[in-house]
Amino acid sequence: MDYFIRPDGDDSANGTSPLTSWKTLERANRASYRPGDRLRLRGGATYRGGLKFTPENVTTDGDGRQFITIESYDGEAIIQATESDGILVRDLGGFVIRHLTLTGAGRDKSKYCGVQFLNNLRGATKLSFVRIEYVKASRFGGAGIQFGASPNDNSKSGYRDVRVTQCIVQENIYHGIHVWGAWDQSATTYAHGDIMISQCLARDNPGDPEYRENHSGNGIIVSDTDGGRIEYCTAYGNGASCNNPGGGPVGIWAHASNRILIQYCASFNNRTGNSTDGGGFDFDGGVSNSTLQYNYSGGNDGSGYLLYAYSGSPYTFRGNIVRYNISDRDGAKNHFGMIHLDTAGPQVRDIDIYHNTIIAAPKRLGDTRGILVRNATDVRIRNNVIVTEGDIPLIDLGENCVAVRAVGNAYWSGSTPFLIRDNGKDYRSLDQWRRATGQERNGGQATGLSNDPRLKGYQLPSGFLDTLRNSPNPVEQVLRKARLFRPRPDSPLISAAQDWEP
């Protein structure tokens, strides 16, 4: 059955045709729905309040083959929710939400969301099939789009088979897009699975300066998920107001998750209001068997690519890969490596970092490095291009590094001094470092380059990233321009990559 809402409708009508439309969202909330039904809002109008779907007003058929659709028709409708979520779906799966604009009350401290799916069912219940497409959500106190689970038995209830596609989330206080589950420090399973976020834009989600219990101001964050993908997404301008001393925001990241793939994304000009984070991408505590690949990170306050094991995660941190990425003058604030490995808990271990391009530049606040590794075991750094300006360490291997091996990397500091720092000691040439530590050797042969890699370019055109603020999907433009970082035909990098020999 189709139900209609339009500004000149009548809440006493049956709502089943455009001519007998309802007038308000409140009337729609009193109706009963079954899978296969559609709730259609006429475009070009603003509807005040929010929509709410719960087991009290939705009857499921149990076979999962049909779903409820909420959408605009004849243009795009606007839901203006000042004292509620824009759309709340509780304890239900089987929904499609598309072609809607949702706006909140602005920079209040409420935690209402644009679209919120909340699973409070007990017994690790998994709800299936959610599609959110072409939705804009802005000015909410919580997240633009959120999937959460908070059952009172603290079990791993959640969602699976979720697709969030071509959505824009901006100017929300806490997060752009957020996926979370019930915290259990002894957990061995995950709340969510098969989550895909694709072609979305998360921008200017600032964080709450008065909230100091945890991070806020993230672009896209996925946690408690086994099997997830974030691709062709953009995050920028997030996090500047976060003031939590224990941890800050990141453009696109995951924690407490397994088998996460983040690829073909751009995360740039993200900020932090404190001394932590503000980076482009992050695999944080409890991430395992996951990959960051084919991404661009640039101009962020924090690391381009952070791998950090926080204390207390119920899951191990190991088996992660960072490859085929660009870090372009990240670490604009505080003390970060463009690729940065560290821990506040157990050592990060079994990490592969290869075929990345890193451009590091001096900054006014703090210091920076090309690749920084601390408290790590079994890390392989190979076939990366690392370019620095100023007296900046190309690589800094700090304390508690075990079986961290560098092979086949290209190091270039231009006219400024060559510098690699290893266990607190500075080395002023590749050969000196090689002879003293045994690094940059493969099968008994010397590896690595310390001359100009001859890239097509060493930075994007001046002001290019700033021109993208009004673009609905900047990632294509960024990745196209990022081809400037490829080697020229006369580059010594051509055919110089090293096969790995343990």
Rosetta blueprint (number, residue, H / E / L):
1 M L
2 D E
3 Y E
4 F E
5 I E
6 R L
7 P L
8 D L
9 G L
10 D L
11 D L
12 S L
13 A L
14 N L
15 G L
16 T L
17 S L
18 P H
19 L H
20 T H
21 S L
22 W E
23 K L
24 T L
25 L H
26 E H
27 R H
28 A H
29 N H
30 R L
31 A L
32 S L
33 Y E
34 R L
35 P L
36 G L
37 D L
38 R E
39 L E
40 R E
41 L E
42 R E
43 G L
44 G L
45 A L
46 T E
47 Y E
48 R E
49 G L
50 G L
51 L E
52 K E
53 F E
54 T L
55 P L
56 E L
57 N L
58 V E
59 T L
60 T L
61 D L
62 G L
63 D L
64 G L
65 R L
66 Q L
67 F L
68 I E
69 T E
70 I E
71 E E
72 S E
73 Y E
74 D L
75 G L
76 E L
77 A E
78 I E
79 I E
80 Q E
81 A L
82 T L
83 E L
84 S L
85 D L
86 G L
87 I E
88 L E
89 V E
90 R E
91 D L
92 L L
93 G L
94 G L
95 F E
96 V E
97 I E
98 R E
99 H E
100 L E
101 T E
102 L E
103 T E
104 G L
105 A L
106 G L
107 R L
108 D L
109 K L
110 S L
111 K L
112 Y L
113 C L
114 G L
115 V E
116 Q E
117 F E
118 L E
119 N E
120 N L
121 L L
122 R L
123 G L
124 A L
125 T L
126 K E
127 L E
128 S E
129 F E
130 V E
131 R E
132 I E
133 E E
134 Y E
135 V E
136 K E
137 A E
138 S E
139 R L
140 F L
141 G L
142 G L
143 A E
144 G E
145 I E
146 Q E
147 F E
148 G E
149 A E
150 S L
151 P L
152 N L
153 D L
154 N L
155 S L
156 K L
157 S L
158 G E
159 Y E
160 R E
161 D E
162 V E
163 R E
164 V E
165 T E
166 Q L
167 C L
168 I E
169 V E
170 Q E
171 E L
172 N L
173 I L
174 Y L
175 H E
176 G E
177 I E
178 H E
179 V E
180 W L
181 G L
182 A L
183 W L
184 D L
185 Q L
186 S L
187 A L
188 T L
189 T L
190 Y L
191 A L
192 H E
193 G E
194 D E
195 I E
196 M E
197 I E
198 S E
199 Q L
200 C L
201 L E
202 A E
203 R E
204 D L
205 N L
206 P L
207 G L
208 D L
209 P L
210 E L
211 Y L
212 R L
213 E L
214 N L
215 H L
216 S L
217 G L
218 N E
219 G E
220 I E
221 I E
222 V E
223 S E
224 D L
225 T E
226 D E
227 G E
228 G E
229 R E
230 I E
231 E E
232 Y L
233 C L
234 T E
235 A E
236 Y E
237 G L
238 N L
239 G L
240 A L
241 S L
242 C L
243 N L
244 N L
245 P L
246 G L
247 G L
248 G L
249 P L
250 V E
251 G E
252 I E
253 W E
254 A E
255 H E
256 A L
257 S L
258 N E
259 R E
260 I E
261 L E
262 I E
263 Q E
264 Y L
265 C L
266 A E
267 S E
268 F E
269 N L
270 N L
271 R L
272 T L
273 G L
274 N L
275 S L
276 T L
277 D L
278 G L
279 G E
280 G E
281 F E
282 D E
283 F E
284 D L
285 G L
286 G L
287 V L
288 S E
289 N L
290 S L
291 T E
292 L E
293 Q E
294 Y L
295 N L
296 Y E
297 S E
298 G E
299 G L
300 N L
301 D L
302 G L
303 S L
304 G L
305 Y E
306 L E
307 L E
308 Y E
309 A E
310 Y L
311 S L
312 G L
313 S L
314 P L
315 Y L
316 T L
317 F L
318 R E
319 G E
320 N E
321 I E
322 V E
323 R E
324 Y L
325 N L
326 I E
327 S E
328 D E
329 R L
330 D L
331 G L
332 A L
333 K L
334 N L
335 H E
336 F E
337 G E
338 M E
339 I E
340 H E
341 L E
342 D E
343 T E
344 A L
345 G L
346 P L
347 Q L
348 V E
349 R E
350 D E
351 I E
352 D E
353 I E
354 Y E
355 H L
356 N L
357 T E
358 I E
359 I E
360 A E
361 A L
362 P L
363 K L
364 R L
365 L L
366 G L
367 D E
368 T E
369 R E
370 G E
371 I E
372 L E
373 V E
374 R L
375 N L
376 A E
377 T E
378 D E
379 V E
380 R E
381 I E
382 R E
383 N L
384 N L
385 V E
386 I E
387 V E
388 T E
389 E L
390 G L
391 D L
392 I L
393 P L
394 L L
395 I E
396 D E
397 L E
398 G L
399 E L
400 N L
401 C E
402 V E
403 A E
404 V E
405 R E
406 A E
407 V E
408 G L
409 N L
410 A E
411 Y E
412 W E
413 S L
414 G L
415 S L
416 T L
417 P L
418 F L
419 L L
420 I E
421 R E
422 D E
423 N L
424 G L
425 K E
426 D E
427 Y E
428 R L
429 S L
430 L H
431 D H
432 Q H
433 W H
434 R H
435 R H
436 A H
437 T H
438 G L
439 Q L
440 E L
441 R E
442 N E
443 G L
444 G L
445 Q E
446 A E
447 T L
448 G L
449 L E
450 S L
451 N L
452 D L
453 P L
454 R L
455 L E
456 K L
457 G L
458 Y L
459 Q L
460 L L
461 P L
462 S L
463 G L
464 F L
465 L H
466 D H
467 T H
468 L H
469 R L
470 N L
471 S L
472 P L
473 N L
474 P L
475 V H
476 E H
477 Q H
478 V H
479 L H
480 R H
481 K H
482 A H
483 R H
484 L H
485 F H
486 R L
487 P E
488 R L
489 P L
490 D L
491 S L
492 P L
493 L L
494 I L
495 S L
496 A L
497 A L
498 Q L
499 D L
500 W L
501 E L
502 P L
